[in-house]
Amino acid sequence: MSPLPDPQVRPTGVTPGSGGLVDRHGRTATDLRVSLTDRCNLRCTYCMPPEGLDWLPKVEQLTDDEVVRLVRIGVEQLGIREVRFTGGEPLLRPGLPGIVSATTALLPRPEVSLTTNAVGLSRMAPALAAAGLDRINVSLDTLDQARFKQLTYRDRLPDVLAGLKAAKNAGLTPVKINTVLLRGINEDDAVPLLEYCLEHGYELRFIEQMPLDAHHAWTRGEMVTADDILAKLTATHTLVPDVEERGAAPAERWLVDGTELTVGIIASVTRSFCGACDRTRLTADGQIRNCLFAREESDLRAALRTGASDAELADRWRIATLSKLPGHGIDDPSFLQPTRPMSAIGG
């Protein structure tokens, strides 16, 4: 973890009190991912061990007011236009509706979304909609109840499906489903998941498994690739590339069976999109990460808790962004997996 940047030492290109989050490669971060907790009520095998992890002590986590303050600085001073709350499992954060409400009240109003496993979503969806949440992303890797239990160590598939329905009924649309396929485990779920999403009007996105597991067991040779996924889908459905401009969106999209319905693949490993990345990340304990795979972080929590002004915090965030590398480097022989697993970083 990197030491706290000295705000008096400004790298070339940083003007105090002005500008957005621009790195040395010309990319501008306008999409903020905020992890609200590292805790989760599932134990997905590609994320954490069955017994869980050593959770952050409460005193080290940002308070609700601290989260809202940093998000406000991002929106008002740094050009953030999209905010997505993540975890761990963000529905476990008691103050979530209040955080969402404070974020949607900001000017200019950002687009506000949530990534969740949906276990508690049937109960929470109405309150989140009332708070102004725009849409939901749900992690779901299978529709088979026994396989769901095998993958997550929890028998909660009915709760997830109920959460999806509640989100749609509450107007948290488009409801997007994120799926990770694991070789030899749930590869055969690709087509059933697509057909389920087509039937219910959800948008399906497959995500290549990334080296962000807590036990560092990921190997590229065992990963189900974008090409593998396309081969499975095209065996039963006609896919035509979507001509709509992708921009900084991580998913390549295809139109399905001559309709306007789409399926996407986020090929973070085999078809990296680092050159168009527009994301910055805030962890639950107040660290700025300029890349999902960064080995270093910049501490905003310490500065915030010792009286730093909004302008000083914004400058520290700008400085943290400058050092963003041109790419994640997974293909480089010297690549090292981040110390934190995905659940402690936030998607």
QUIVEN-V69157 format. One record per pair of residues at least 12 apart in sequence whose C-alpha atoms are under 10 Angstrom apart, sorted by the first residue. I is the first residue (numbers start at 1). J is the second residue. D is the distance in whole Angstrom. If there is no record, write none. Layout:
I_J_D / I_J_D
This chain:
1_287_10 / 1_294_10 / 1_295_7 / 1_296_5 / 1_297_5 / 1_298_8 / 1_299_9 / 1_339_9 / 2_295_8 / 2_296_5 / 2_297_6 / 2_298_6 / 2_299_8 / 2_320_10 / 3_296_9 / 3_297_8 / 3_298_7 / 3_299_8 / 4_287_10 / 4_297_9 / 4_298_6 / 4_299_6 / 4_300_8 / 4_301_10 / 4_302_8 / 4_303_9 / 4_316_9 / 4_320_9 / 5_297_10 / 5_298_7 / 5_299_8 / 5_300_9 / 5_315_10 / 5_316_7 / 5_317_9 / 5_319_7 / 5_320_8 / 6_315_10 / 6_316_8 / 6_319_9 / 7_312_7 / 7_313_9 / 7_315_7 / 7_316_6 / 7_317_10 / 7_319_8 / 8_312_10 / 8_315_10 / 8_316_10 / 9_319_9 / 10_315_9 / 10_316_9 / 10_318_10 / 10_319_7 / 11_318_10 / 11_319_7 / 11_322_8 / 11_323_10 / 12_24_10 / 12_319_10 / 12_322_9 / 13_318_10 / 13_319_9 / 13_322_9 / 14_315_8 / 14_318_7 / 14_319_7 / 14_322_9 / 15_315_8 / 15_318_9 / 15_319_10 / 16_311_8 / 16_312_8 / 16_314_9 / 16_315_6 / 16_316_10 / 16_318_9 / 17_77_8 / 17_78_10 / 17_310_9 / 17_311_6 / 17_312_8 / 17_313_10 / 17_314_7 / 17_315_6 / 17_318_10 / 18_77_8 / 18_78_8 / 18_311_9 / 18_314_9 / 18_315_8 / 18_318_9 / 19_77_8 / 19_78_6 / 19_79_8 / 19_314_9 / 19_315_9 / 19_318_8 / 20_74_9 / 20_75_10 / 20_76_10 / 20_77_7 / 20_78_4 / 20_79_5 / 20_80_8 / 20_314_9 / 20_315_10 / 20_317_9 / 20_318_7 / 20_321_10 / 21_74_9 / 21_77_10 / 21_78_6 / 21_79_7 / 21_80_8 / 21_278_9 / 21_279_10 / 21_280_8 / 21_290_10 / 21_314_9 / 21_315_9 / 21_317_7 / 21_318_5 / 21_319_8 / 21_320_9 / 21_321_6 / 21_322_8 / 22_78_9 / 22_278_9 / 22_318_7 / 22_319_9 / 22_320_10 / 22_321_6 / 22_322_6 / 22_323_10 / 22_324_9 / 23_290_9 / 23_318_8 / 23_319_9 / 23_320_9 / 23_321_5 / 23_322_4 / 23_323_7 / 23_324_6 / 23_325_8 / 23_326_9 / 24_321_8 / 24_322_5 / 24_323_7 / 24_324_7 / 24_325_8 / 24_326_9 / 25_275_8 / 25_322_8 / 25_323_9 / 25_324_8 / 25_325_8 / 25_326_7 / 26_275_9 / 26_276_10 / 26_322_9 / 26_326_10 / 27_274_10 / 27_275_8 / 27_276_7 / 27_277_7 / 27_278_7 / 27_279_9 / 27_321_10 / 27_322_10 / 27_324_9 / 27_326_9 / 28_78_10 / 28_79_9 / 28_80_10 / 28_276_9 / 28_277_8 / 28_278_6 / 28_279_8 / 28_280_9 / 28_321_9 / 28_322_10 / 29_74_10 / 29_78_9 / 29_79_8 / 29_80_7 / 29_81_9 / 29_82_10 / 29_276_10 / 29_277_7 / 29_278_4 / 29_279_5 / 29_280_6 / 29_281_10 / 29_290_9 / 29_318_10 / 29_321_8 / 30_74_9 / 30_75_9 / 30_78_8 / 30_79_6 / 30_80_4 / 30_81_5 / 30_82_6 / 30_83_9 / 30_110_10 / 30_277_9 / 30_278_6 / 30_279_6 / 30_280_8 / 31_74_10 / 31_75_10 / 31_79_9 / 31_80_6 / 31_81_6 / 31_82_5 / 31_83_6 / 31_84_8 / 31_110_9 / 31_111_9 / 31_248_10 / 31_277_9 / 31_278_6 / 31_279_5 / 31_280_6 / 31_281_8 / 32_71_8 / 32_74_8 / 32_75_9 / 32_80_7 / 32_81_8 / 32_82_6 / 32_83_5 / 32_84_6 / 32_85_9 / 32_110_10 / 32_112_10 / 32_278_9 / 32_279_6 / 32_280_5 / 32_281_6 / 32_282_7 / 33_71_10 / 33_82_8 / 33_83_6 / 33_84_5 / 33_85_6 / 33_86_7 / 33_87_10 / 33_113_10 / 33_114_9 / 33_115_10 / 33_279_7 / 33_280_6 / 33_281_5 / 33_282_6 / 33_283_8 / 33_289_10 / 33_345_9 / 33_346_7 / 33_347_7 / 34_67_8 / 34_70_10 / 34_71_8 / 34_83_7 / 34_84_6 / 34_85_5 / 34_86_6 / 34_87_8 / 34_90_10 / 34_114_9 / 34_280_9 / 34_281_6 / 34_282_5 / 34_283_6 / 34_284_7 / 34_286_9 / 34_288_10 / 34_345_9 / 34_346_7 / 34_347_8 / 35_62_10 / 35_67_9 / 35_84_9 / 35_85_6 / 35_86_5 / 35_87_5 / 35_88_7 / 35_89_9 / 35_90_7 / 35_115_10 / 35_281_8 / 35_282_6 / 35_283_5 / 35_284_5 / 35_285_9 / 35_286_9 / 35_343_9 / 35_344_8 / 35_345_7 / 35_346_5 / 35_347_8 / 36_61_8 / 36_62_8 / 36_63_9 / 36_64_9 / 36_67_8 / 36_85_7 / 36_86_6 / 36_87_5 / 36_88_7 / 36_89_8 / 36_90_6 / 36_91_9 / 36_92_9 / 36_93_7 / 36_95_10 / 36_96_8 / 36_99_10 / 36_282_9 / 36_283_7 / 36_284_5 / 36_285_9 / 36_286_10 / 36_344_10 / 36_345_10 / 36_346_8 / 37_55_9 / 37_56_8 / 37_58_10 / 37_61_8 / 37_62_9 / 37_85_10 / 37_86_8 / 37_87_5 / 37_88_5 / 37_89_7 / 37_90_6 / 37_91_9 / 37_92_8 / 37_93_7 / 37_283_8 / 37_284_5 / 37_285_8 / 37_343_8 / 37_344_8 / 37_345_9 / 37_346_8 / 38_53_9 / 38_54_9 / 38_55_6 / 38_56_7 / 38_61_9 / 38_86_9 / 38_87_5 / 38_88_4 / 38_89_7 / 38_90_9 / 38_92_10 / 38_93_10 / 38_283_9 / 38_284_7 / 38_285_9 / 38_341_10 / 38_342_9 / 38_343_5 / 38_344_5 / 38_345_8 / 38_346_8 / 39_52_8 / 39_53_8 / 39_54_9 / 39_55_6 / 39_56_8 / 39_87_7 / 39_88_5 / 39_89_6 / 39_90_8 / 39_91_10 / 39_92_8 / 39_93_9 / 39_343_7 / 39_344_8 / 40_52_8 / 40_53_10 / 40_55_10 / 40_87_8 / 40_88_5 / 40_89_5 / 40_90_8 / 40_91_9 / 40_92_7 / 40_116_10 / 40_117_9 / 40_343_8 / 41_88_9 / 41_89_7 / 41_91_10 / 41_92_8 / 41_117_9 / 41_119_8 / 41_120_10 / 41_152_9 / 41_153_10 / 41_154_8 / 41_156_10 / 42_88_9 / 42_89_9 / 42_117_8 / 42_119_9 / 42_149_9 / 42_151_9 / 42_152_5 / 42_153_7 / 42_154_6 / 42_155_9 / 42_156_9 / 43_149_9 / 43_150_10 / 43_151_8 / 43_152_5 / 43_153_6 / 43_154_7 / 44_141_9 / 44_148_9 / 44_149_9 / 44_150_9 / 44_151_5 / 44_152_4 / 44_153_7 / 44_154_9 / 44_213_10 / 45_150_8 / 45_151_6 / 45_152_6 / 45_153_8 / 45_182_10 / 45_213_8 / 45_214_9 / 45_215_10 / 46_151_8 / 46_152_9 / 46_180_9 / 46_181_10 / 46_182_8 / 46_209_8 / 46_210_9 / 46_211_9 / 46_212_8 / 46_213_5 / 46_214_8 / 46_215_9 / 46_216_9 / 46_217_8 / 46_218_8 / 46_341_10 / 46_342_9 / 47_88_10 / 47_152_9 / 47_209_10 / 47_210_10 / 47_211_10 / 47_212_7 / 47_213_5 / 47_214_6 / 47_215_8 / 47_216_10 / 47_341_7 / 47_342_7 / 47_343_7 / 47_344_10 / 48_152_9 / 48_212_10 / 48_213_6 / 48_214_5 / 48_215_7 / 48_216_10 / 48_341_8 / 48_342_9 / 48_343_8 / 49_152_10 / 49_153_10 / 49_213_9 / 49_214_7 / 49_215_7 / 50_151_10 / 50_152_8 / 50_153_7 / 50_154_10 / 51_153_10 / 52_214_10 / 53_214_8 / 53_341_10 / 53_343_9 / 53_344_10 / 55_344_9 / 56_284_9 / 56_285_8 / 56_344_9 / 57_285_9 / 58_284_10 / 58_285_9 / 59_285_9 / 60_284_8 / 60_285_6 / 60_286_8 / 60_301_9 / 60_302_10 / 61_283_9 / 61_284_5 / 61_285_4 / 61_286_7 / 61_301_9 / 62_283_9 / 62_284_6 / 62_285_5 / 62_286_6 / 62_287_10 / 62_301_7 / 62_304_10 / 62_305_10 / 63_95_9 / 63_284_9 / 63_285_9 / 63_286_10 / 64_93_9 / 64_94_9 / 64_95_7 / 64_96_8 / 64_98_8 / 64_99_6 / 64_102_10 / 65_95_10 / 65_98_10 / 65_99_8 / 65_102_9 / 66_286_9 / 66_301_8 / 66_304_8 / 66_305_9 / 67_99_8 / 67_103_10 / 67_282_9 / 67_283_10 / 67_284_8 / 67_285_10 / 67_286_8 / 67_301_10 / 68_98_9 / 68_99_6 / 68_100_9 / 68_101_10 / 68_102_7 / 68_103_7 / 68_106_10 / 69_102_9 / 69_103_9 / 69_304_9 / 69_310_8 / 70_282_9 / 70_286_9 / 70_300_9 / 70_301_9 / 70_304_9 / 70_310_8 / 70_313_8 / 70_314_9 / 70_317_10 / 71_83_8 / 71_99_10 / 71_102_9 / 71_103_7 / 71_106_9 / 71_282_9 / 72_102_9 / 72_103_7 / 72_105_10 / 72_106_7 / 72_107_9 / 72_108_10 / 72_110_10 / 72_310_9 / 73_310_7 / 73_311_8 / 73_313_8 / 73_314_7 / 73_317_10 / 74_280_10 / 74_310_10 / 74_313_10 / 74_314_7 / 74_317_9 / 75_103_9 / 75_106_7 / 75_107_8 / 75_108_7 / 75_109_8 / 75_110_7 / 76_106_8 / 76_107_7 / 76_108_7 / 76_109_9 / 76_110_10 / 76_314_10 / 77_310_9 / 77_311_8 / 77_314_7 / 77_315_10 / 78_314_7 / 78_315_9 / 78_317_9 / 78_318_8 / 79_108_9 / 79_110_10 / 80_108_9 / 80_109_10 / 80_110_7 / 80_111_10 / 80_278_10 / 80_279_9 / 80_280_9 / 81_108_8 / 81_109_8 / 81_110_5 / 81_111_6 / 81_112_9 / 82_109_9 / 82_110_5 / 82_111_5 / 82_112_6 / 82_113_8 / 82_279_9 / 83_100_10 / 83_103_8 / 83_104_9 / 83_109_10 / 83_110_6 / 83_111_6 / 83_112_5 / 83_113_6 / 83_114_8 / 83_279_10 / 83_280_10 / 83_281_10 / 84_100_10 / 84_110_10 / 84_111_8 / 84_112_6 / 84_113_5 / 84_114_5 / 84_115_7 / 84_133_10 / 84_134_10 / 84_135_9 / 84_136_9 / 84_137_9 / 84_281_10 / 84_346_10 / 84_347_9 / 85_99_9 / 85_100_9 / 85_112_8 / 85_113_6 / 85_114_5 / 85_115_6 / 85_116_9 / 85_136_10 / 85_282_10 / 85_346_8 / 85_347_9 / 86_113_9 / 86_114_6 / 86_115_5 / 86_116_7 / 86_117_10 / 86_137_10 / 86_282_10 / 86_283_9 / 86_284_9 / 86_343_9 / 86_344_10 / 86_345_9 / 86_346_5 / 86_347_6 / 87_114_9 / 87_115_8 / 87_116_8 / 87_117_10 / 87_283_9 / 87_284_8 / 87_342_9 / 87_343_6 / 87_344_7 / 87_345_8 / 87_346_5 / 87_347_7 / 88_115_9 / 88_116_8 / 88_117_9 / 88_284_9 / 88_342_8 / 88_343_5 / 88_344_6 / 88_345_8 / 88_346_7 / 88_347_9 / 89_114_10 / 89_115_8 / 89_116_6 / 89_117_7 / 89_118_9 / 89_119_9 / 89_120_10 / 89_343_8 / 89_346_9 / 90_114_8 / 90_115_8 / 90_116_6 / 90_117_9 / 90_118_10 / 90_346_10 / 91_114_9 / 91_115_9 / 91_116_7 / 91_117_9 / 91_118_8 / 91_119_8 / 91_120_7 / 91_121_7 / 91_124_8 / 91_125_10 / 91_128_10 / 92_116_10 / 92_119_10 / 92_120_8 / 96_124_10 / 96_127_10 / 96_128_8 / 96_131_9 / 97_124_9 / 97_125_10 / 97_127_7 / 97_128_6 / 97_129_9 / 97_130_8 / 97_131_6 / 97_132_9 / 97_133_9 / 98_127_10 / 98_128_9 / 98_131_7 / 99_128_10 / 99_131_9 / 100_112_8 / 100_113_9 / 100_114_9 / 100_127_10 / 100_128_7 / 100_129_9 / 100_130_10 / 100_131_6 / 100_132_7 / 100_133_6 / 100_134_10 / 101_127_10 / 101_128_8 / 101_129_9 / 101_130_8 / 101_131_4 / 101_132_6 / 101_133_8 / 102_131_8 / 102_132_9 / 103_131_9 / 103_132_9 / 103_133_9 / 104_131_8 / 104_132_6 / 104_133_7 / 104_134_9 / 105_131_9 / 105_132_8 / 110_134_10 / 111_132_10 / 111_133_8 / 111_134_7 / 111_135_9 / 112_132_8 / 112_133_6 / 112_134_5 / 112_135_7 / 112_136_9 / 113_128_10 / 113_132_10 / 113_133_6 / 113_134_6 / 113_135_5 / 113_136_6 / 113_137_8 / 113_172_9 / 113_173_10 / 114_128_10 / 114_133_8 / 114_134_8 / 114_135_7 / 114_136_5 / 114_137_6 / 114_138_8 / 114_172_10 / 115_135_9 / 115_136_6 / 115_137_5 / 115_138_6 / 115_139_7 / 115_176_9 / 115_177_9 / 115_178_9 / 115_346_9 / 115_347_8 / 116_136_7 / 116_137_6 / 116_138_5 / 116_139_6 / 116_140_9 / 116_160_10 / 116_163_10 / 116_177_10 / 116_178_10 / 117_137_8 / 117_138_5 / 117_139_5 / 117_140_7 / 117_156_10 / 117_157_10 / 117_159_10 / 117_160_7 / 117_163_9 / 117_164_10 / 117_177_10 / 117_178_10 / 118_136_9 / 118_137_9 / 118_138_6 / 118_139_8 / 118_140_9 / 118_156_10 / 118_157_9 / 118_159_7 / 118_160_5 / 118_161_8 / 118_162_8 / 118_163_5 / 118_164_7 / 118_166_10 / 118_167_9 / 119_138_10 / 119_156_7 / 119_157_8 / 119_158_9 / 119_159_5 / 119_160_5 / 119_161_8 / 119_162_8 / 119_163_7 / 119_164_9 / 120_156_10 / 120_159_7 / 120_160_8 / 120_162_9 / 120_163_7 / 121_136_10 / 121_138_10 / 121_159_8 / 121_160_7 / 121_161_9 / 121_162_8 / 121_163_4 / 121_164_7 / 121_165_9 / 121_166_7 / 121_167_7 / 122_159_7 / 122_160_8 / 122_161_9 / 122_162_6 / 122_163_4 / 122_164_7 / 122_165_8 / 122_166_5 / 122_167_7 / 122_169_10 / 122_170_10 / 123_159_10 / 123_162_9 / 123_163_8 / 123_166_8 / 123_167_10 / 124_163_9 / 124_166_9 / 124_167_9 / 124_170_10 / 125_163_8 / 125_164_9 / 125_165_10 / 125_166_6 / 125_167_5 / 125_168_9 / 125_169_9 / 125_170_6 / 125_171_9 / 125_172_8 / 126_166_8 / 126_167_8 / 126_169_9 / 126_170_6 / 126_171_9 / 126_172_9 / 127_170_9 / 128_167_9 / 128_170_9 / 128_172_9 / 129_167_8 / 129_169_10 / 129_170_6 / 129_171_7 / 129_172_7 / 130_170_9 / 132_172_9 / 133_171_9 / 133_172_7 / 133_173_10 / 134_171_8 / 134_172_6 / 134_173_7 / 134_174_9 / 134_175_10 / 135_167_8 / 135_168_9 / 135_170_10 / 135_171_8 / 135_172_4 / 135_173_5 / 135_174_6 / 135_175_6 / 135_176_8 / 136_164_9 / 136_167_7 / 136_168_9 / 136_171_10 / 136_172_6 / 136_173_7 / 136_174_7 / 136_175_5 / 136_176_6 / 136_177_9 / 137_164_9 / 137_167_10 / 137_172_9 / 137_173_9 / 137_174_9 / 137_175_6 / 137_176_5 / 137_177_6 / 137_178_7 / 137_202_10 / 137_203_9 / 137_204_10 / 137_205_10 / 138_160_8 / 138_161_10 / 138_163_9 / 138_164_8 / 138_167_10 / 138_175_8 / 138_176_6 / 138_177_5 / 138_178_6 / 138_179_9 / 138_204_10 / 138_205_10 / 139_160_9 / 139_176_9 / 139_177_6 / 139_178_5 / 139_179_6 / 139_180_8 / 139_205_10 / 139_206_10 / 140_157_9 / 140_160_8 / 140_161_9 / 140_176_10 / 140_177_6 / 140_178_6 / 140_179_5 / 140_180_8 / 140_193_9 / 140_204_10 / 140_206_10 / 141_177_9 / 141_178_8 / 141_179_5 / 141_180_6 / 141_181_7 / 141_182_9 / 141_186_7 / 141_187_9 / 141_189_8 / 141_190_9 / 141_193_8 / 141_206_9 / 142_157_9 / 142_179_8 / 142_180_9 / 142_181_9 / 142_185_10 / 142_186_7 / 142_187_9 / 142_188_9 / 142_189_6 / 142_190_8 / 142_192_8 / 142_193_7 / 143_157_7 / 143_158_9 / 143_160_10 / 143_161_9 / 143_186_10 / 143_189_7 / 143_190_10 / 143_192_8 / 143_193_7 / 143_196_9 / 144_157_8 / 144_186_9 / 144_189_8 / 144_192_10 / 144_193_10 / 145_157_6 / 145_158_8 / 147_185_8 / 147_186_8 / 147_189_10 / 148_186_9 / 150_185_9 / 151_182_10 / 151_185_8 / 151_186_9 / 164_176_9 / 164_177_9 / 164_200_10 / 164_202_9 / 165_200_9 / 165_202_10 / 168_200_9 / 168_201_9 / 168_202_9 / 173_201_10 / 173_202_9 / 173_203_10 / 174_201_8 / 174_202_7 / 174_203_7 / 175_197_10 / 175_200_10 / 175_201_8 / 175_202_5 / 175_203_6 / 175_204_9 / 176_197_9 / 176_201_9 / 176_202_6 / 176_203_5 / 176_204_6 / 176_205_7 / 177_193_9 / 177_194_10 / 177_197_8 / 177_202_7 / 177_203_6 / 177_204_5 / 177_205_6 / 177_206_8 / 177_263_10 / 178_203_9 / 178_204_6 / 178_205_5 / 178_206_6 / 178_207_7 / 178_264_9 / 178_265_9 / 178_266_9 / 179_193_9 / 179_204_8 / 179_205_6 / 179_206_5 / 179_207_6 / 179_208_9 / 179_209_9 / 179_265_9 / 179_266_10 / 180_205_9 / 180_206_6 / 180_207_5 / 180_208_6 / 180_209_6 / 180_210_9 / 180_223_10 / 180_224_9 / 180_266_10 / 181_206_8 / 181_207_8 / 181_208_7 / 181_209_7 / 181_223_8 / 181_224_6 / 181_225_9 / 181_228_10 / 181_229_8 / 182_208_9 / 182_209_8 / 182_222_8 / 182_223_7 / 182_224_6 / 182_225_10 / 183_221_10 / 183_222_6 / 183_223_7 / 183_224_6 / 183_225_10 / 184_222_9 / 184_224_9 / 187_224_8 / 187_228_9 / 187_229_8 / 187_232_9 / 188_229_10 / 188_232_8 / 189_232_10 / 190_204_10 / 190_206_8 / 190_229_7 / 190_230_10 / 190_232_7 / 190_233_7 / 191_229_9 / 191_232_7 / 191_233_6 / 191_234_9 / 191_235_9 / 191_236_8 / 191_237_9 / 192_233_10 / 193_206_10 / 194_206_10 / 194_233_8 / 194_237_10 / 194_256_10 / 194_262_9 / 194_263_7 / 195_237_10 / 197_261_9 / 197_262_10 / 197_263_9 / 198_256_9 / 198_261_7 / 198_262_8 / 198_263_9 / 201_261_8 / 201_262_10 / 202_261_9 / 202_262_9 / 202_263_10 / 203_261_8 / 203_262_7 / 203_263_6 / 203_264_8 / 204_253_10 / 204_261_10 / 204_262_7 / 204_263_5 / 204_264_6 / 204_265_8 / 205_250_10 / 205_251_7 / 205_252_9 / 205_253_9 / 205_262_9 / 205_263_6 / 205_264_5 / 205_265_5 / 205_266_7 / 206_225_10 / 206_226_8 / 206_229_8 / 206_230_10 / 206_251_9 / 206_252_10 / 206_263_8 / 206_264_6 / 206_265_5 / 206_266_6 / 206_267_8 / 207_224_9 / 207_225_9 / 207_226_8 / 207_229_10 / 207_250_10 / 207_251_9 / 207_264_9 / 207_265_6 / 207_266_5 / 207_267_6 / 207_268_7 / 207_269_9 / 208_223_7 / 208_224_7 / 208_225_6 / 208_226_7 / 208_229_9 / 208_265_8 / 208_266_6 / 208_267_5 / 208_268_6 / 208_269_7 / 208_270_8 / 208_271_10 / 209_222_9 / 209_223_6 / 209_224_7 / 209_225_8 / 209_266_10 / 209_267_9 / 209_268_8 / 209_269_8 / 210_223_8 / 210_267_9 / 210_268_7 / 210_269_7 / 210_293_10 / 210_330_9 / 210_337_10 / 210_342_9 / 211_223_10 / 211_269_9 / 211_293_9 / 211_330_8 / 211_336_9 / 211_337_6 / 211_338_8 / 211_341_9 / 211_342_9 / 212_292_9 / 212_293_8 / 212_337_7 / 212_338_7 / 212_339_9 / 212_340_8 / 212_341_5 / 212_342_5 / 212_343_9 / 212_344_10 / 212_345_9 / 213_337_9 / 213_338_9 / 213_339_10 / 213_340_9 / 213_341_5 / 213_342_6 / 213_343_9 / 214_337_10 / 214_338_10 / 214_339_8 / 214_340_7 / 214_341_5 / 214_342_8 / 214_343_8 / 214_344_9 / 215_341_8 / 216_337_8 / 216_338_9 / 216_339_9 / 216_341_9 / 218_337_10 / 220_269_9 / 220_270_9 / 220_330_9 / 220_331_9 / 223_269_9 / 225_265_10 / 225_266_10 / 225_267_7 / 225_268_10 / 225_269_8 / 225_270_7 / 225_271_9 / 226_252_10 / 226_264_10 / 226_265_7 / 226_266_8 / 226_267_6 / 226_268_9 / 226_269_9 / 226_270_7 / 226_271_8 / 227_265_10 / 227_267_9 / 227_270_9 / 229_265_8 / 230_254_10 / 230_264_10 / 230_265_9 / 233_256_10 / 233_263_10 / 234_256_10 / 234_257_10 / 236_257_10 / 237_256_7 / 237_257_6 / 237_258_10 / 238_254_9 / 238_255_8 / 238_256_6 / 238_257_5 / 238_258_7 / 238_259_10 / 239_253_9 / 239_254_6 / 239_255_6 / 239_256_5 / 239_257_6 / 239_258_8 / 239_259_10 / 239_262_9 / 239_263_9 / 240_253_9 / 240_254_5 / 240_255_5 / 240_256_7 / 240_257_8 / 240_258_8 / 240_259_10 / 240_262_9 / 241_253_6 / 241_254_4 / 241_255_6 / 241_256_9 / 241_262_9 / 241_263_10 / 241_264_10 / 242_254_5 / 242_255_6 / 242_256_9 / 242_260_9 / 242_261_10 / 242_262_8 / 242_263_9 / 242_264_10 / 243_255_9 / 246_276_10 / 247_276_7 / 247_277_9 / 247_278_10 / 248_273_8 / 248_274_9 / 248_275_9 / 248_276_5 / 248_277_6 / 248_278_6 / 248_279_9 / 249_266_9 / 249_273_9 / 249_276_8 / 249_277_8 / 249_278_9 / 250_264_9 / 250_265_8 / 250_266_6 / 250_267_8 / 250_268_8 / 250_271_10 / 250_272_9 / 250_273_7 / 250_274_9 / 250_276_9 / 250_277_8 / 250_278_10 / 251_263_9 / 251_264_5 / 251_265_5 / 251_266_4 / 251_267_7 / 251_268_9 / 251_273_9 / 252_264_5 / 252_265_5 / 252_266_6 / 252_267_8 / 252_271_10 / 252_273_10 / 253_265_7 / 253_266_9 / 268_328_9 / 268_330_10 / 269_328_9 / 269_329_9 / 269_330_7 / 269_331_8 / 270_330_9 / 270_331_9 / 272_327_8 / 272_328_8 / 272_329_10 / 272_330_10 / 273_327_8 / 273_328_10 / 274_291_9 / 274_325_9 / 274_326_7 / 274_327_5 / 274_328_7 / 274_329_10 / 275_325_10 / 275_326_7 / 275_327_7 / 276_326_10 / 277_291_9 / 277_326_9 / 277_327_9 / 278_290_10 / 278_291_10 / 279_291_7 / 279_292_9 / 279_321_10 / 280_292_8 / 280_317_10 / 280_320_10 / 280_321_8 / 280_324_10 / 281_297_10 / 281_345_8 / 281_346_8 / 281_347_8 / 282_297_10 / 282_298_10 / 282_299_10 / 282_300_9 / 282_345_8 / 282_346_8 / 283_297_9 / 283_299_10 / 283_300_10 / 283_301_10 / 283_343_10 / 283_344_7 / 283_345_6 / 283_346_7 / 283_347_10 / 284_301_10 / 284_344_8 / 284_345_8 / 284_346_8 / 285_299_9 / 285_300_9 / 285_301_7 / 285_302_10 / 285_344_9 / 285_345_10 / 286_298_9 / 286_299_6 / 286_300_6 / 286_301_5 / 286_302_8 / 286_303_10 / 286_304_9 / 287_299_5 / 287_300_6 / 287_301_7 / 287_302_9 / 287_317_10 / 287_320_10 / 287_345_9 / 288_300_7 / 288_301_9 / 288_316_9 / 288_317_7 / 288_320_7 / 288_321_9 / 288_345_10 / 289_317_10 / 289_320_8 / 289_321_8 / 289_324_9 / 289_345_8 / 290_317_9 / 290_320_7 / 290_321_6 / 290_322_9 / 290_323_8 / 290_324_6 / 290_325_9 / 291_321_9 / 291_323_10 / 291_324_7 / 291_325_8 / 291_326_10 / 291_327_9 / 291_328_8 / 291_345_10 / 292_328_8 / 292_338_8 / 292_340_10 / 292_341_10 / 292_342_8 / 292_345_7 / 292_346_8 / 292_347_8 / 293_325_10 / 293_327_9 / 293_328_6 / 293_329_9 / 293_330_9 / 293_335_10 / 293_336_9 / 293_337_7 / 293_338_6 / 293_339_9 / 293_340_9 / 293_341_10 / 293_342_9 / 293_345_9 / 294_324_8 / 294_325_8 / 294_327_10 / 294_328_8 / 294_329_10 / 294_336_9 / 294_337_9 / 294_338_6 / 294_339_9 / 294_340_10 / 295_336_8 / 295_337_8 / 295_338_5 / 295_339_7 / 295_340_9 / 296_320_10 / 296_323_10 / 296_324_10 / 296_338_9 / 296_339_9 / 297_320_8 / 298_316_8 / 298_317_8 / 298_319_9 / 298_320_6 / 298_321_9 / 299_313_10 / 299_316_9 / 299_317_9 / 299_320_9 / 300_312_10 / 300_313_7 / 300_314_9 / 300_316_7 / 300_317_8 / 300_320_10 / 301_313_9 / 303_316_9
